[in-house]
Amino acid sequence: MPEDHEPEYGFPARLWRALARHRPGGPFSARAWRSPLRGPWLTSVFGSVLLVGLPVVIITGLLSYAAYSPQFGQAFPADVGWLRLPLFSWPAGPSWLYRLTQGLHVGLGLVLIPVVLAKLWSVVPKLFTWPPARSAAQALERLSLLLLVGGILFEIATGVLNIQYDYLFGFSFYTAHYYGAWVFTGAFAVHVALKLPRMVHALRSRSLRAELRTRRADTTPEPSEPDGLAPSAPTAPTVSRRGALALVGGGSALVFVLTAGQTIGGVARETALLVPRGREPGEGPNGFQINRTARAAAITPTATGSGWALRLTGGDRPRSFDRPALAALPQHTAELPIACVEGWSTTQTWTGVRLLDLARLAGVPEPGSAHVTSLERAGAFAQAFLQDNQIRHPDALLALRVNGADLSLDHGYPARVIVPALPGVHNTKWVAAIDFRAAR
C-alpha cells in the first residue's frame, strides 16, 4: 500500500492521518533509504539462502541440547518447562556424529552472518515504516519482525562471544541462547508463513542469470511496490546487484576459510585464524587442544599421584583400582574425536579399559547408566551421566593413554572418559569414581 493512501479499514482514519502528518525525520523519512538495489527480488535472494540454512542451524542447535542427555538433568538449562524436547537416547555412533552436528551448527551459523546482515540491510526501510501499524494484522506482523530481527542478532552476538570464550554478558550463555533460539524460531516460522508466497513471486520476477550479467551502469531500480522495499526516489547505483551478491558471497566464503578448520582439522586448521584454542596446541602425543587445564580445575600432581585410585560402585561392594591395576586389565585402542560445543574438534588415538568391562568388574553386567565424577570438585566438568548405549559401545573407554603415550595432566591423567559421539564436556577428565547403575 503506498504511504499516502488512507486505509479503508484498521486503525481509525483520523488517528492514521494524525500520525502521517507527524512523521519523524531521519530514518523514518520516506527519502532516507534510496539505494536502487533494494527491492523484493534482492531481499528474496538473501531470504532464500536463509530459508535453507537457518533451519539447519536451528535443528543442529536443538540436537546439541539433546546430546547433553537432558533426561539426567545435565543439559543447560536443566529445567526448560514446556519447551523441553522429546527425550531420546543420543546415539553413540557414528563416533563423529556430535562433531558433525555441532560443527554444522557453529560453522554454518558463522557463514550465514554476512547473509543475515545483507538481508537486514535490504529490509531496513521496513523497520522504520510510518505509521508503525495501520491495522491489527500489520501490528502483529511488525511484532513478529521485531522478534525475528532481535532474536537472530541476539543469537549471533551471544554465539560468537561464546565461541571466543569472551563472556561479556552477565548471564548464563546456555540459558539465554536456548530461550532466545525458541523466540527466534517462532518468529522465523511466522515470518516464513507470511512472506513465502511473496518471496516466490519476487524470485520469479527477475532472472538470476541476467542479474549476474548486468553491469553497474545497466543496473535499474525495481518497481515501487506495496511492501515499500524499493525506494520511491532511488539514487544512481554505486554497485551492481552482481557486485552486491559477490560481496556477500565472498564474505561468507572468507568466514568459512577462517573458521571451518577448527572442525575439519588437519592442514585446514592452519587457515582457521579464529579458532578459540589456537592453531598450534603443542607437540608430541599430547599436543592437541585443551579445553580446561589442570591448573584451571585446581588439579595438582599430588592428587593424581601414587595415592590415586579409581573407585567403582554399583554392585554388591565397591572396588578400587590404582593406575597400575587398570593398566594390567585388557586394553582397547580406538581413534575417536573430541568435539566441543564451541565448534572445535580433534581426533586422537586413545587406549584404555572399556567402560563395559569396568561395569562388569563393579558387579553390574547390564548397566543402564553411569555417574562419572572427577577430582575436580565443582562446575559442569566435575561430573557426567552416561546412557546405557554409551557405556556399552565397544569403543567407550576409560582412557589411560593417548597416541601411544600416557595422558598428560592437562588431558586428564591418570584417567579420563572418552566415548564416541559424546559432547566434549562429558568426556570427564581426572576421573575419581564411576557409579554404574543397573538397567531397569
N, C-alpha and C positions, 0 to 999 in steps of 0.2 A: 504494500500500500504506500503510495507516495506520501511524503511527510506533510504536504499541505492539504491533504484530503481529510475531511472531517468524518470520522467513523459514524456509521448509522446505528451501531449497537455498542455495548460495552459500557465504559465509564460515561457518566453524564457529559453531554456535549459541552456544557458551559465549563466544566472542570477541565476538559481537554483543551478548549480554546484558551483558558487562562494559563495553563501550563505551556502551551505552544507560544503564547506571547512573551513568556518569561524564560525563554531558552537560555541556559548558561552559555558562556563563551568557552574558549579553549577547546578541549576535545569534544565537547557537546555541539560545537558549531557544525553546520551541515557542510562547510567547506574545509574542515580540519583534515579530512582524510581524502587525498586527491590522487593517490598513485593509480595509474591506469592499469596496473597489473591485477589489482584487486577485482574480484568478481566471483560468481558461483563456480565457474569452471576451475580456477586455480585452487579455490578453497576445497572443492570436491576432490581434486587430485591428492592434496595433502590428507584429506579426510579418508580417502580410500586406503591409503597406506596405513593410517592409524586404525582403520576398521579391521585390517588383517593382523597388525602387530600387537595392538593393545590387548585383545582377548588372550593372546599367548602369554603376555606379561601377567595378566590377572590370574589365569589358570595356574601358571607355574608358581606364582606367589602363594596361592592357596595350597598347592601341593607342598610347598616348603613348610607351611604350617602343619600339614598332615604328617610330614616326615618326622616331626618332633614328637610324635606319639602323644597327642593331647589327652588320650584316654588315661594316661598316667599323671596328668596334671603338670607335665613338664614343658608344654608349649608356651609361647609367650604371645599374648597374655593367656593365663591359665583359665580364667573364667570369662567367657565371652557371651554368656546368656544364650538368647535365641539365635545368635549369629554363629553358633558352633557348627562345625562341618559334620557330615555323616562319618561316624567312626569306622575306620577300617585299618587293618594291619598294613603298615608301609612295607612294600616288598623289599626283600633282602637281595634282590638281583634283578637285572644285571648290576654288577658292582659299581658301574659308572652312572647309575640312574640319578642319584641326587646331584652328581657333578653336572649331568646334562640339564636337569630341570632348573637348578639354581643358577647354572651358567647362563641358560637362556633368559631367566628372569632378570638377572643383573645386566648381562651383556646386551640383550635386545632393548631393555629399558634405557640404557645409556645411548644406544644407537638411535633410538627414536626421539631423543631430546631435540635435535635440530628440526625434525619434522613437527614436533609439538610446538616449538617456538614459531616456526613458519606458519603453522595453522592459526595460532593465536594472532600473529601479525595480520593474517588475511581477514580475520573476522573482528579485529579490534573496533571497527566502527559500530558493530552491534552492541558492544559493551557500553557505548555512550549514546545509545538511542534516546531521543527525547520527543515526547514524554516517555518516562520509563516503561509504562504499560498503557495500552488502550482498551484492554479487556481482561477479564479474569483469566482466560485461557493464555493470553500473552504474558500475564504476570507469572503464571506457573511455568511457562516456557523459559522466561528470563531467570526465574529462580533456579531451574534445573541447569541453565547455562552458567550461572554463578557458582553453583556447586561443582559443576564439571570443571570449570577453569580453576577454581580454588583447590579442588581435590587433586587434580593432576599436578599442579605446581607444588602443593604440599608433599605429595608422594615423591616427586622428583627431588625436591630440596632435602628432605629427610633421608631419602635413599642414598643420594650422593654423599652426604655427610657421613652416613653410617659406613659406606664403603671405604671412606678415607679415615675412619676411626676419629672423626672430628665432631664430638658431641657438644655443639654449641647450645643446643636446646636444653631446657631444664626439666625434661620429662622422659619417660621411657620410650625409646625409639620403637620397640616392638609393639607396644600397646597402641601408640599413636598411629603407626604405619598400618596396623591391622584394621583399626576402625576407619582410618582415612581411606583405605582401599575399598571398604564397603560403601562409603559415601560416594566415592568416585565411580565405582561400578554401577550403583543405582542411577546416578546422574547420566552416566555413559549409555546405559540401556535406554533411558527415556529419550536422550538426545538422538540416538540411532533410530528409534521408533518414529520420532517426529521428522527427522531430516533425510532418512534414507531415500524416499521417493524423489525428493528434490535433488539429492546428490546424483542419483542415477540419471535424471533428466539433464542436469548440468554437464555431466561427463559426456553425454551424447551430443551436446550442443556444439562441441568443438573436437577436432581431430588431434590427438596427442602427437601423432607423427607430423602433422602440419605445423603444430606449435613448436616442435623441436627443430624445425627447419626455418622458422621465422626469425629474422634479424631484428635488432632493436629498432632500426629505422622503420620497419614494416609492422611493428607491434601496435595494435589498435586496442582501445578500451572495450570491455564487454558492455553490452547494452544495459541501461539503467533498469533495475528490476525491483519488485516489491520488498525483498529482503534488505535492500539498502547496502549490499556488499560492494557493488560497483559504484564509483563516485559519480555524482551528478555534474561535477565540473573538473574532469581529470586534467592533470598536467601532462607535459611531454614525458615519454618514458626515458629513464636513465639506464635501464637494463631490460632485456627481453625476458619473456616468460621462460624461454630456454635457459637463459643465464640464471634466472632465479631458481629453477629446478636443479641446475647443475651446482649452484652454491649450496643448496640444502642437501642434495645427494652427496656432494663432496664432504660436507661437514659430518654427515653420518658415517661415511667411509673412513674419515680420519679418526673419529671416535672409536670405530671398530678396530682399527690398526693399533691404537694406543691402549686398548683395554682387553681385547679378545685373548691375548697371550696368557693372561692370568688363569684362564680356564683351559685353553688348548695346551699350554705348556710347551716343552721342547724349545726349539730355536725361536718360536713365536714369542716366548716370554721376553726376549731381548728387545722387542718393539713395544712392549706393554709398559709405557712410561708412567702410567697412572695406577699400577698395581699397588695395593696397600702395604704389602710386605717386601717390596723391592724385587729387583731382578737378579740380585746376586746374594742368595741367602747363606752362602758359605761353601766350604769344600769338604770332601770326604763323604763317607757313608751317611753321616747325619747332616749333611749340608743341604737341607731343604727348609721350606717355610715353617716358621714357628708362630703360632697364634698367641700363645701365652707362655712366657718364660717361667722358669723355676723361681727366679727372683720375684717376679710379679705375683706368683702364687704363694710366696713365703715358704718354699720348699728348700730345705737345706741338705747338704750331703750327709749330715748326721742322721736325719730322719729316714734316709734311703740307704743307709749303710748296712753293716752286718746284722744289726738288730731288726731289720725289716723282715716281715713275713706276711704272706697273703693269707687272709682268714676266709674260709669257705663255710657258709652256713646254709641251712635249709633242710638238711637231713636229720637223722636221729641225734647226731652230735657234731659240733664244729670241728673243722680240721684246719691245720695251718701248714703252709709250705714256705720255706725260705727260698731264696733265688736258686741256689744250687739244686734243691729238691725239684723245683719247677723245671730247671734245665735238664734234669735227668728223666723227665717224663717224655713220652713220644712227642716229637716236634713236627710242626707242619709249616710249610712256606707258601705264601701267596702274594701275588702282585696286586695291590689294592690302592685305590685313590683315597685321599682325604679331601673332602670338599667343604668349604666354609660358606656360611650364609652371606658373606661379603662378596662371593663370586669367585674367589681364587681356589685353585685346587692343585694337588700334586700327587703323583703316583709313585709309590716306592715298593720295594720287596720286603715283606715282613715275615718273621719267623717266630713261632711261639707255640703255646698249647691251645688246642681247640677248646672253645668255651663249653661245648657239649661234653668233652672229656672231663672238664673240671666239674660240671654239673653232676656227672656220674660219680666222681670222687667225693662230692659233697653229699651223696646219697639221694640225689634227685634225678633218676634216669629219664624222666619225661618232663623237662622243665617247661613251665608256661610263661615265666617271666624271670627277670633277674634285676636286682638292685645293686648297682656298682657304686662304691664310694671311694673317694680319693683321699690321699693325705692332705690335700687342700681342704680347708675347713669350711669355707663359705663361698656362696656365689653359684652361678649357673654351671661352672666347671667342676664343682665339688662332687656331683653325683649324677647318675643317669639310670633310667629304667630301660631295659631291653625286652623286646617282644619275643614270643616263642620262636617265630621263624628266623629271627636274627641270631638267637642263641644256637639254633640247630643248623645254621648254614655251615657247610664244611670248611669255609674259609674264614669263619668268625673266630678271632684269636684273642688270647691274652698274649700280646707280643712281648718278647724279651730282646729281640734283635731286629735290626733293620739294615738291609743291603749288606748282610754278612758281618755286621759289627754290633756290639752291644748298643742299646739305646743310650743316647746322651741324656744328661739330667734334664735339659730343656725339652727333650722329646719324650719324657715320661719314665726314665729309669727309676726304679728297677723293672716296672712292667706297666703296660698300657693296653687298653682295649682297642681293637681295630676290627670293624665289622663292615661288610660290603653294603654300599648304598646308604650308610648312616651319616647324618649331618656331623661335621667335624667336631662340634662341641660335645657330642655324646660319645666320642671315642676317648673315653676318660683316661687321663694320664695319672701317673703316680698312684696306681690302684692299691688300696689298702684292704678292701674286703669285697666279696661278692656274695650276695644272699640270693640263692636260687629258690624259686617258688614253683611247686608242682602244678602241672596243668590240671584244670578242673574238669 
